[in-house]
Amino acid sequence: MDNDIKAWLYDILNAIMEIESFFDDSTKEFAKYQNDLRTKRAVERNIEIIGEALSRILKRDETILISNSRKIVDTRNRIIHGYDSVSDDVIWGIIIRHLPTLQIEIEDLLGE
C-alpha cells in the first residue's frame, strides 16, 4: 500500500478516536451533543479531516473500498462550503452509525 494512503488512513483513525474521546465520560446523548457547541465544532472538524483523507484516498486508488466514503466526503464538503446547512441530525448519524464501521474498515486496511 502507498505510504500516502497509509498516512491518510491513520489520519482517519486518529480523527475517529478523537471524536470518540469527546464522549468517553458520558453516554452518547444527542441532546447533550446538540447543546455543546465546542464538541459540535470539534466533531465537525474531525469529520472534515476524515472526509478530506477519504477524498484523497479515492483519488489515489479507486480499488480501496470503504463503506459510505462518498457520503462522508459529501458531508465534509457541506460542512466546509455550506456551514449554515449542516444538520446536527446528519452529524449525529455519522457518529452513531458510520464511524464504528469506518473504524473497523480502516483498522482492517492497516492490519491492526
C-alpha positions as CSV (number, residue, x, y, z in Angstrom):
1,M,0.0,0.0,0.0
2,D,1.1,3.5,-0.9
3,N,2.7,5.4,2.1
4,D,0.4,8.4,1.5
5,I,-2.6,6.2,1.6
6,K,-1.4,4.7,4.9
7,A,-0.8,8.2,6.3
8,W,-4.4,9.2,5.3
9,L,-5.8,6.0,6.8
10,Y,-4.0,6.9,10.1
11,D,-5.4,10.4,9.9
12,I,-8.9,8.9,9.6
13,L,-8.3,6.6,12.5
14,N,-6.9,9.4,14.7
15,A,-9.9,11.6,13.9
16,I,-12.3,8.8,14.8
17,M,-10.5,8.2,18.1
18,E,-10.6,11.9,18.9
19,I,-14.4,12.1,18.2
20,E,-14.9,9.1,20.5
21,S,-12.8,10.7,23.2
22,F,-15.4,13.5,23.4
23,F,-17.9,11.0,24.7
24,D,-15.8,8.9,27.0
25,D,-17.0,10.3,30.2
26,S,-20.7,10.1,29.4
27,T,-23.1,8.1,27.3
28,K,-23.7,9.4,23.8
29,E,-26.8,11.5,24.1
30,F,-28.0,13.6,21.1
31,A,-29.4,16.4,23.3
32,K,-26.0,16.8,25.1
33,Y,-24.2,16.9,21.8
34,Q,-26.7,19.3,20.3
35,N,-26.3,21.7,23.2
36,D,-22.5,21.6,23.4
37,L,-21.1,24.0,20.7
38,R,-17.5,23.2,21.4
39,T,-18.0,19.5,20.9
40,K,-20.1,20.0,17.8
41,R,-17.4,22.1,16.2
42,A,-14.7,19.7,17.2
43,V,-16.6,16.8,15.8
44,E,-17.3,18.7,12.6
45,R,-13.6,19.5,12.2
46,N,-12.7,15.8,12.6
47,I,-15.3,14.9,10.0
48,E,-13.7,17.4,7.7
49,I,-10.4,15.7,8.2
50,I,-11.9,12.2,7.6
51,G,-13.7,13.4,4.5
52,E,-10.6,15.1,3.1
53,A,-8.5,12.0,3.7
54,L,-11.1,9.8,2.1
55,S,-11.3,12.1,-0.9
56,R,-7.5,11.8,-1.3
57,I,-7.6,8.0,-1.0
58,L,-10.4,7.7,-3.5
59,K,-8.5,9.9,-6.0
60,R,-5.3,7.9,-5.5
61,D,-6.7,4.4,-5.5
62,E,-10.3,3.7,-6.5
63,T,-9.9,0.0,-5.6
64,I,-9.9,0.7,-1.9
65,L,-13.4,0.1,-0.7
66,I,-14.7,1.9,2.3
67,S,-18.4,2.0,3.2
68,N,-20.1,5.3,2.7
69,S,-16.9,7.0,1.7
70,R,-18.7,9.2,-0.9
71,K,-21.3,10.2,1.6
72,I,-18.7,11.2,4.2
73,V,-16.8,13.2,1.6
74,D,-20.0,14.9,0.6
75,T,-20.7,15.7,4.2
76,R,-17.2,17.2,4.6
77,N,-17.9,19.4,1.6
78,R,-21.2,20.5,3.0
79,I,-19.6,21.4,6.4
80,I,-16.9,23.4,4.7
81,H,-18.9,25.1,2.0
82,G,-22.4,25.2,3.4
83,Y,-21.8,25.5,7.1
84,D,-25.2,27.1,7.7
85,S,-26.9,24.0,6.3
86,V,-25.1,21.4,8.4
87,S,-27.7,19.3,10.3
88,D,-26.9,18.1,13.8
89,D,-29.0,15.0,12.9
90,V,-26.8,14.2,10.0
91,I,-23.6,14.6,12.0
92,W,-25.0,12.6,14.9
93,G,-26.0,9.8,12.4
94,I,-22.4,9.7,11.3
95,I,-21.1,9.5,14.8
96,I,-23.5,6.7,15.8
97,R,-24.0,4.7,12.6
98,H,-21.0,5.2,10.4
99,L,-17.9,5.9,12.5
100,P,-17.9,2.4,14.2
101,T,-18.0,0.7,10.8
102,L,-15.4,3.1,9.4
103,Q,-13.1,2.4,12.3
104,I,-13.2,-1.3,11.7
105,E,-12.6,-0.9,8.0
106,I,-9.7,1.4,8.5
107,E,-8.1,-0.9,11.1
108,D,-8.5,-3.8,8.7
109,L,-6.9,-1.9,5.9
110,L,-4.0,-1.0,8.2
111,G,-3.7,-4.6,9.5
112,E,-4.3,-3.5,13.1
